[in-house]
Amino acid sequence: MSRTPLDTVEHAAATPDVELPWAELGLKKDEYERVVEILGRRPTGAELAMYSVMWSEHCSYKSSKVHLRQFGEKAPQSDALLVGIGENAGVVDVGQGYAVTFKVESHNHPSYVEPYQGAATGVGGIVRDIIAMGARPVAVVDPLRFGAADHPDTKRVLPGVVAGIGGYGNCLGLPNIGGEVVFDACYQGNPLVNAGAIGVMRHEDIHLAKASGAGNKVILYGARTGGDGIGGASILASETFDDAKPSKRPAVQVGDPFQEKLLIECTLEAFAEKLVVGIQDLGAAGLSCATSELASNGSGGMRVTLDDVPLRDSTLSPEEILMSESQERMCAVVEPEKVERFLEICDKWDVIATVIGEVTDGDRLEIFWHGGKIVDVDPRTVAHDGPVYERPYDRPDWQDALQADDAGKLPRPATSEELKDQVLKLVASPNQASKKWITSQYDHFVQGNTVLAQPEDSGMIRVDEESGLGVAIATDGNGRYAKLDPYTGAQLALAEAYRNVATTGAKPLAVSDCLNFGSPEDPAVMWQFAEAVRGLADGCLQLGTPVTGGNVSLYNQTGEAAIHPTPVVAVLGVIDDVARRTPVAFQEEGQLVYLLGDTREEFGGSAWSQVVHDHLGGLPPKVDLERERLLAEILISASRDGMIDSAHDLSDGGLVQAVVESALLGGKGARLIVPDGLDAFTFLFSESAGRAIVAVPRSEEVRFNDMCGARGLPATRIGVVDGDAVEIQGEFTLTLDELREAHEATIPSLLA
């Protein structure tokens, strides 16, 4: 029986005419020709596998790189930034010798194909990014977008996603402290499952993904490598969904949170004993990514023996081993004299660990299989020098008509009774309704350091028990705003997350982002992307909050139907003492309710226009980032000095939504009066940015007003915390029982 010869480097050089399945692996013809040019020969099957996954959209950012450079070119000066873009996650200094690492990424496409495992492995992957920086993970967040709440497929996808996030995070013992759940028909075939994580370490414990020191050993440790997820996220997230192309729906990775928990503890113990020179997690593109990135970021080359990789399936080919995205795996670079101790620690934690190679003094990544060399590449060409596309982009011809369709012209309530009915309709709408049915499936308080969690404006974690030092994180993004104007929409997402951190009393420090868009091959989508990146880069420069890293998720569309452009922005902040935090809930009757900021007639993309009229058109609210900075400074100072007892930002749903949430969370009503110069409708439903409501103790009113007046921030007394209803004087009264029933019944009735 004849046996197919091993496709070694030598064999590839001798057989230039062998046809390889480059198109099936997602490469374009010119990309394949570029690989041949780089190598000076045809690639081996293993090399083709590596280039195909590493040059995929998901891994290489080939359509977005030219725009993402702005985050570096426009980066603000920041004393807090310790590690920026280019590593597994950004790291910021939060004081007292502590560093915090955080990042947001997407697992959108796998979560549509297999909701539970797609979401679960999204959590697992982002947590490993945090571990790889040298930090102990302390919390996760989950910004989510689904199709229409009453659509049958939402009932398939959402419960599975929520169960996957909760199941994996709860088993890891990580509190879920924040995120969002948004419903919109544009996400019907492309739900967005973004996951974020935060980790804490000392400054001296920061680790980077690099393989340095000739002779140092490369150790693969964690789960065995299987056939699940071969080409998973890397290829699945690099194409538009099309039912005619089942090959674009490969197996989704399967997660094991208990294995990941062992991996965390094992890794942290190895860090504590200073055993690790460099480290990289195995996520998208698996071993192809870990080996090429470690080697290209280091000072030498790398030699790997693929036969030594522990397998769950002995029939896997070398190409499949290199492409597998099996979860709960990491690669460490360890000095030879420390290998024994590293393996002992792995054994202690019941973690499989194998030396699979070593760092060389050359500049090549060489991989062997059954004695033959199947990979011989410059690792930079795999990991960093992939294609760079300057894709054409153009403002879509429908944008003018969309913006001209002004939401301000929609019919408004003509009577107080209509106004009341529309408030109830808004409060009960899926996007504004309570998400308790979802968030109750997550553990918010495991580890005992959670200070604030959903539905607060931002999650907050205590970092140091003795001093009370803590960090807060908020994630926000409004695809409706971004559809109307992607530049402004991105800045509104930044402003809202920045404001949400400040309302809790924390000072915003830095940004991570997850940029979710349709196909980059559509010039209209690329225009949306380019404008959103430009808006976010300009906004971060003005606010002084550097982008530390993030994720781009493209091809979020089914056929010709793209999602709304959805830039999700995460802002991390620091608070000196978590005991001085400010919650959303009204605390005491008799406290005075103040509205901070200016209210204008701004209804484009608003919740009111969506809920009452199913309308999207006009312009989104204007952005004034200097006002956002001033508002944040006032909120932080007032929190620190005890001048306010509760605070809530005004965003989706406007003032009435914020008041209802503060009242229901505190179990205390409010009597409000419409300020001079505003009508009741605009007062309640406008979504003007740069605003918040605060509850001020009467003893602090003069001091609070003096501070706002001295700083030039408009502060208008609009009512008092009182009773068991929300009353708009001269208009209507809604009891807390009525509001609670409307607010809390919607999601369970749709999804339970």
N, C-alpha and C positions, 0 to 999 in steps of 0.2 A: 504494500500500500504506500503510495507516495504521500509525503508530508509537506505541507506548505512551509517554506523556509521562513525563519524568523526575520521580520522586517527590521534589520539592523541598519545603522548608519551606513555601513559598508555596502549592504545589499541595496539600500536606496540610491547610493551613488552609482551603483552598477546597473540599475534598472530604471532609467529616467522616464521611460514611457508607461510605467504602471499607473493606471487610473486610480485616483483616490477620491473618496466621497466627500469632497470639501463642501459642496453645496448642501448636502444633507446635514452637515454639521454647522450650518449657518454662515459659512464664509461666502463672500462675493468673489466673483472671478478675479477681479483685480487684487483683492486681498490675498487670495491663494498665490497669485503670481508674485506678489510682494514677498510672501514667505519663501518661495523658491529663490527669489533674488537675494534675500538675506542669507539663506543657507548655502547658496551656490550649487544647489541640487534640489531634487524633490524631497519633501519631508518624509520621514518615516511615519507609519501610522500613529505612533505614540506622539511624535512631534506635532503632527496635524491635530491630534486631540487637544494638546496643550494650547496651541495657537488659537484653535477654534473657540475654546471656552474663555481664554484670557483676552481674546480680541472681540468677544461678544459685547453688545451694548451695555449689558449689565455690569460687566467687569472692567471694561476699558474706557467707558464714557466717551466713545469716539465721536458721538454727535454733540456732546455737551461741553467738552474740554475747552473749546475756544471761548465759550461764554463764562465758564466757571472760573477762568483766570482772573476775572474781576474781583473775586473774593480775596485774592492775594494782592492785586494791583491797588485796590481801594481799601485795603485792610487798615483800620484805625490803630493808632498806637495804644497798646494795652499792657500795663505792668502786670496784669493778672495772668496773661497767656503764657503757659509753660510749654505746651506742645500744640501745634496747629495742624492745618490741613496736610494730609499725606500719610498720617499714621492710622492705626486702627480706630482711634478715637481722640478727640481733643482733650487737653488737660488744662485746668485753670487753678491758680493759687487762690485759696479761700481764707488764708490767714492761719496763724498759730502752727505753721509747719505742715498744714494739711493741703492736699491737692485733690481735686475732684475731676473725674473724667466722665464724659457723657456723649451720647450720640443717638441719632434717630436713623433708622433704615426701613426699607420696604420689604414686604413679602407678599405683594399683591397677587401676582399671577398664581403662585402655588396655592394660595388660600382660596381662590375661586375653584380650582380643580379639586382640591381636597381640603375643605375648610379647617377641620380640626388639626391635622398635621401641618398644614401650611402655616397656620397661625402659631402653633406650638413651636415649630422649628424657627420661626421668625424671632420669637422670644429667645430661644436658645442661642441663635447666631449673634444677636446683639449683646447678649450677656458675655459670650466668649470674647467679643471685641473689647469689652471692659476688662475682663480678666487679663487679656494679652497686654494691656497697658501696665499691669502690676497692681491693679486695684481690687479690693473686695467689692463685689456688686452689692448695692444697698437698696435699690428700688428699680421698678420698671414703670413705664407709661405706655399708653396705647391709643394713638389717634386713629380712628376708624371711620370709613365711609362705606355706606351700603346703598343699594338701589331703593326704590320706593318702599316705604315701610309696609305697605299692604300687598306687595307683589309676592306671589308664591315662592319665587326663588330666593327672596330675602329670608324667608322662613327656613330655607335649606342652609344658606350660607351663614347668616348671623349667629344662630345658636352654636354651630360648629366652631366658628371663629372664637366666640366668647369662651366656649368650653376649652378650646385649645390654649388660649392665653391664660385662663384661670388655672387649668390643670397643670400646665408646665410651670408657671410662675409660683403657684401655691406649693407645688412639690419642691421647688428650689428653695422655698422659704424666703421669697422676695416680695415685699409689699408692692402692690400696684397702687400708685398714688395719684395718677392723673391721666389725661387724655381727653378724647372727645368721641362722640358717636353722632354722625350726620347721615341723614337719609336724603337721597336725590335720585331721580330716575336716570340721570346721566351715568351713575355708577352701576347700573343694572347688570351689565355683563362684565364689569371690571371693578369689583370692590377694592377699596384701598385699605390694606392692613399694614399700617406703619407701627413700628415698635421702637421704643427708646429705653435706655438704661442709664443708670448713674452708678459710679463706683467711687470709693474713697481710699486714699493712700497717703503716706507721708511723701514729701518731696523726693527724698532719696530713694524711694522705691519704684520710681517710674522706669518702665521697661519699653524697649523699642523693637520693631520687627526687622532685625538685621542678623546676618550670619557672618561673624568676623572671627579671625584667629585660625590660621591653617592648622589642621589636625583636630580641631574641636568637632565633637560628634553631633550628628543630627538625630534626634530621638522623636519618633512618632509615638504619641501616647493617648490613651482614651479608648473609645469603642473600636471594634474591628471594622474594617472597610467592607461594605456590602454593595449590592446592586441598586439600592434605593437612591433615587435622586441623581442618577447619572445624567449629567448635563442639565440638571434640574433648574435652579434659579437662573443660572448663567444663560441658558438658551431659552427657557420658558419666558423669561422677562425681556427678551430681545426680539420678540415678534408680536405682531397683532394677532389676537385670537381669531381663528378661522376654523370653523367646523370641518372644512375640507382638508385641513392639514393636521391629522392626528399626531404626526411626528413632532409637532410643536408642543405636545402635551406629555412630556416624559414623566416618569414616576416622581412623585413628590417625596422629599426626604421624610424619614420616620424618626421621631425624637424619643429620647429616654431621659426624662428630667432627673431621675435618680443617678444615672451615670454622670450627668452633667454636674450634679451636686458633689459627687466624689472628685470629679475633675477640678472643680473650683478649689476644694480644700487641699487636694494634692498639689496643685499649682501654687497656691499661696504659701504652703509649707516650703516648697522648693525655693520660692522667692525669699522667704524669711531667712533661709540658710545660704543665700547668695550663690545658688547653684546654676543660675541661668544667665547666659550671655545675651541671647536673643530669643524671641518667641513669636509665633504666629498661629492664630487659630485657623482651622480648616472650615471655611464656609463655602460661598459660591466658588466653583472651580476646584474645590478640594485640594488634593496634593499638587495639582498644576499651579495653583495660586501660591500655596505655602512655600514650595521649594523655589519657585522663580522669584517671588518677592523677597524672601529671606536672602537669597543669593545676590540679587541685584542691589539690595540695600546695604549689603555688607562690603567687605574689603577684598574678598576673594571669590573663588568659584565654589562649586559643590558637586560631590559625587554621591549618588544614591543607588542603592540596590533594591529594586522593586520587589524582588523575591522575598525580602524580609518584612514586607508589610503584612500585618496580621489580617486575615480575611475571614468574612462570614461565609463567603461563597468561593470555593476553590476553582470554579470554572471561569472566573472573571479574567478577561484579557488584560494585558498591560494598559491598553487604551482606556478600558473601563475603570481600572484602578486609579488612573490619573484623573479621570473625569468625575469619579464618584463624589457625591456631596453628602455621604453618610455623616451623621451628626456626632457631636460630642468627641471631637478629635482635635488635637493640637500638636504643633511641632516646636520642639525646644532645641536650642544650640547650647551644648554643655561641654566644658573643658574635660579632657580625658580622665584626669584624676578625680573628677567629681561625678563621673557617670555612675559609679557603683552606688553612691549615696542617693543620687536622683532615682535610680531604679528601686532602691530600698523604700523610698517614700512612696513611689507609685504602687509597690507591692503592698505596703501598709494600708493604702486606701483602696486596694483591690482594683487598681487601674492598670490595664495592659500597657506595657511600654517596651519599645523595641528600638535598638540602634539601627537606623536604615541608611546611614551615610555619614559623610564627614565634609568639613569645610576644606577646600584646597587652596593652594597659593596661586592658582590660575585665574582665569576669568570666564570659565565655561561652566554650564550646568550639564553634567553628564549623568544619565540614568541607564542602569543595566537591568537586563531581564534574561534569566537562564544563560548567563555568561556572555550575552551579546550586548553591545552598546546600542540602545534604541533611541536615545536622545543625546544630542551634542549641540547645544545652542548657547548663544550669548543670552543670559537670563534677562537682561534689560529689554531685549527685543520681544520677549514674551510678556513681561510684566508692565513695562512702561512705554515702549516705543511702538505701540499699536497704531492703527490708522487714526488720523485726525481729520474729521469731516467738517468743512465749512458749508453746512447744508444751506440751501437757499431758504430765505424766510421773507415773508411779505404780509403786511397788515391785511387781514381778510376783507373781502369786499362787502361782507355783511356787518362789519363792525360799526360803521357809521349809522346804519339803520337801527341796530341794537341800542346804541347809545341815544339815538333820537327818540326812542320809544320810552319817554320819560314816565317813571313810576309816580311822579308827583301829580300827574293828570288823572290817575285812577280815582274812581268814585270813593269818597270818604263817608264815614258814618254821619247821618243827618240828624240823629237824635242821641240823647244820653243812653237810651236803651240799646241802640245799635252799637254805640261805643262800648258798652258793657259786654254785649254779646261777642264783639270782635276781640276783646281782651280775653274772654274765656276760651274762644276758639284758638287764639295764639298760644295761650298757656297749655292747652291740651294738644297742640300740634306735635307730631313725632319729634321734630328737632328741638322744640322748647320744653317738651314734657320731661318729667323725671326719668333718669336712666337707672334708677335704683335696681330694677329687675336685672339689668346687665351687670352693674358694678358690684352688686351683692354677691356675685359669683367669684369675686376676687378677694383675697385677703389683703386688707389695707394696713394691718397693724403688726404682722409678724416681725420679729426682731426687736420690737418695742421702741423704735426710734421715730416712728411716723408721728408727725405733729399736725399736719393737715393732709387731707386726701379728698377724692371726689365727694361731693360736688363743689369743693372750694375753688376759688379762682386759680390757685396753683397748689401743687403738692409740696409738702415741706418735710424734710428729714433732718433730725438732729445728728450732727457729725461728732460733737464732743460733749460727753455727758457732764463733765465738770463745768465747762464755761458756758454751755448752751449754744455754741456755734452751730449754725445750720445752713442748709441750702434749700432753695425752692426751685421748682421747674414748672413751666407751663408750655403747652403745645397748642397752637391755634392755626387756623387757615380757613378762609371762606372762598370756596370755588365760585360762588355766584358773583362776588365782588371781582374776582380775577377774570371771570368771563367778560364782564363789562369793561374792565381796564386792567390788564395783567400787571402793569408797572405799579399802579396804585394798589391793586389787590395784594401784591406781595408785601408792600409797605404796611398795609392794614393788618396783615397777618403778623408781621413783626411788631407793630405797635400794640396789637391786642395782647400778644404773649408778654411783651415788655411791661404793659400796664397790669396784667394779671399777676406777675411776679411782684410788682411794686405794691399792689393793694394788700398783699399779705405782710408787707413791711420789709421785704428783702430787696437788696440793691441788684439790679440786672448787671450781669458781667459779660456773658458770651452767648453765642448762638450756634445751634446745629439745625440742619434743615433736611427735609425730605421733599424733593421736587417731583410731583406726580403729574405727568402730561401724556398726551396721546402720541401718535406716530411722528417721529422726527422727519419722516419722508414727506410729510404734509407741510408745505411752506407756512400755512396759517398756524399750525401747532408750533412750529419752530419760532415764529414771531412771538407767540404767547410765551414760549420758554425764554427767549432772549430778553423780552421786556420784563418778565418776572425776575430773572437773575439780575438785570440792571437795577430794577427797583430795590431788590433786597440788598445788593451791594452798596448802593447809594444810601439806603436807610441805615445799614449797620455802620457805615462810615460816619454818618451824622450823629448817631446815638452813641458811638464809641464802643459798640459791642461786636468784637470780631467773630467771623464765622470760623469755627474750629474744625468743621468737617460735616459730613452728612451723606446724602444719597440722592441719586437721580433715578427715577423710575419712569421709563418711556414705554411706548407701545401700549398704553392703557386705553385701548379702544377695541371694539368689536366691529369688524368690517369698516365702514366709513364713519361710524359714530364714536367720536372721542369723548372722554370725560371732560368736565369743566377743568380748565387749568387749576391745579390744586397745590400750590406751594404751602407745605406745612412747616411752620417755624417753631422751634423749641428754644426758649430763653431760660438760661440758668442764672440764678441770683444767690446772693449770700446775705445772711442775717446774723448779727453778732450774738443775739440771744433769742432763741426760739420762744422763750417765755413772753416776749414782747410782740409776738405775731398778732395779726389782725384777721379774724375770721369773717365770713360772709354774713352769718346769722345776726339778726338784731338781738342784743343782749339784755337790755333793760327798758321797761316802759318809762316814758318821760324823756328819753334822749331825743335830741333834735336831729332831723334828717336834712342833710345838706346835699345839694347837687353841685358838683365841681365841673367847670368847663362850660362851653357854649353849645346851645342847642339850636340847630338850624333845620330847615325843611329838607331833609336828606333821606330819601326812601328807595333809591336805586339799589336793587339787590337785597332789599330788606326782608326780614321775616314776615312783616305785615303784608308786603306785596305778594309774597309766595303763598302764605296761608289763606289770605282772604281772596286774592285775585288770580292765583297761579300764574304770576307774571314775573318775567325777568327782562328788565330793560332800563335805560337811563344811565346815569353815572353813579359810581359808588360814592360813599362819603369822602370828603376831602381829608387829606392827611396833613397834619402839622406836627412834625417830629419834635420841634422845639417845645411846643405845648405839651407833648407826651413826656418829654424830659422834665419839664417843670412840674407837671402833675405827679410824676413818679417821685420827685424830690419831696413834694409836700406830703404825699402819702407815707413815704418812708419816715420822714421827720415826725409826723403826727403819730405814727405807730410807736416809734421809739420813745417819744415823750409823753405817751399816755393821753393824747388829745382826742383820739377816736377809739371806739370800742368795736366797730364793725365797718367793713368797706366792701364794695362790690363794683367791678367795672361795668360799664354800659357798652354793650355790643349787640349781638343778635337779639332782636326783640325789643331793644330800647329800654327806656326807664321802667316801664311797667313790668317787664319780665324780671329785671333786677330786683325791684321792690318785692314782687311776689316771692321770688326765691329767698331773699333775706328774711321775709316774714315767715314763710313756711319752715325754714330751717331753724329759726329761733322760736317759733310758736307764739309770735307776738305780731299784732297787726300794726297798721300805720294810717294816720290821717294826713292826707296830702292836699295842698292847694296849688292850683295852676299859677305859675309866676306871671307877673305883668309882662306883656309883650309876646306871650305864647298862647296859642289855642290848645285846648285839652288834647286834641288828636296828635298834634306835633309833639307836645310835651310827653305823651305816653309812648308813641311809636317811633319817633325819629331815631336813627342809628348814627347820629353824628359821633365821630371818634373823639378821643382825648377827654373822655368824661368818666366820672365815677360818682357813686353815692356813698356817703359816710354817715354814721350815727355818732353824734358828738354829745358827751355828757354836758349837762347845763353848766356845770362848774368850769368847763373848758371852753365854752363858746367864745368868750371875749378873746382868749389867747389864740384860739384857732382862727378866728376872723382876722385878728391882727397879723398872723403869719401869712394867710392867703393874700390879704391886702398889701402887705409889704412886698410880696413876691409877684404881685400882679396876676394872680389866678382868680378868675371869677368863681365866687362861692355864694350860692343862693339857698337860703333856708326855705325848704319846700314842705316841711311838715314835722310830725312828731311820731315816735314809736308809741303805740297806744292801742289797747283793746284786742279784739279777736277778729278784726276784719281789715281789709284794705279799702279805705274810703277816699275817693276823689271828690272833694267838697264841691257841691253844686252839680255833680254829674251822676255818680252811682256809688254803691257800696257792695262789696263781695266779701262774704265771710271766709275765714280761713278754711272752714270745712268745705265750702263750695270750691274754693281754689284748689285745695288738696285733692279732692275727688277728680277734678279736671286734670290736674298736673300728674297724678300718679297712676291713673287707670289706663292711659293710652298704650304704653309699651306692653304691659302684660296682656291686654286684650288682643293685641296684634301678634304677639310672639309666644305667649305662654303655651 
